[in-house]
């Protein structure tokens, strides 16, 4: 992951490509589940996005290809996290959505 500055200061240049990619993802997510995402990170070298949920799950979202499919998977992940929390199960560690097919899921167990 790219080394980010400790804080963003007024006038500091932000990568417009990163903002555009994150904005597209943000707008593709229905309004209600947006609150379940805590962080959006953009990796300049690979031009991929990594999301973090409020439960601490790292979601390797990748690029904007298959955006609608990835958002549907993201919504399922959020629901799974909520179910796990109700059942007292360990949260997910990470989910990899970068490749076509079933997401790769790793739990903390």
Long-range contacts (C-beta under 8 A, 24 or more apart in sequence): 1-41, 1-43, 1-50, 2-42, 2-43, 2-44, 2-45, 15-42, 15-44, 17-42, 17-47, 18-42, 18-44, 21-47, 21-49, 21-63, 21-64, 22-49, 24-64, 24-67, 25-49, 25-51, 25-61, 25-64, 25-67, 25-71, 28-67, 28-68, 28-71, 29-71, 29-74, 29-75, 30-75, 33-74, 33-75, 33-78, 36-78, 36-81, 48-98, 53-77, 53-78, 53-81, 55-81, 55-84, 55-85, 55-91, 55-92, 56-91, 57-81, 57-91, 57-92, 57-93, 57-94, 57-95, 58-93, 58-94, 58-95, 59-94, 59-95, 59-97, 60-94, 60-95, 60-96, 60-97, 60-98, 61-97, 61-98, 62-97, 62-98, 62-99, 63-98, 66-100, 70-97, 73-97, 73-103, 77-103
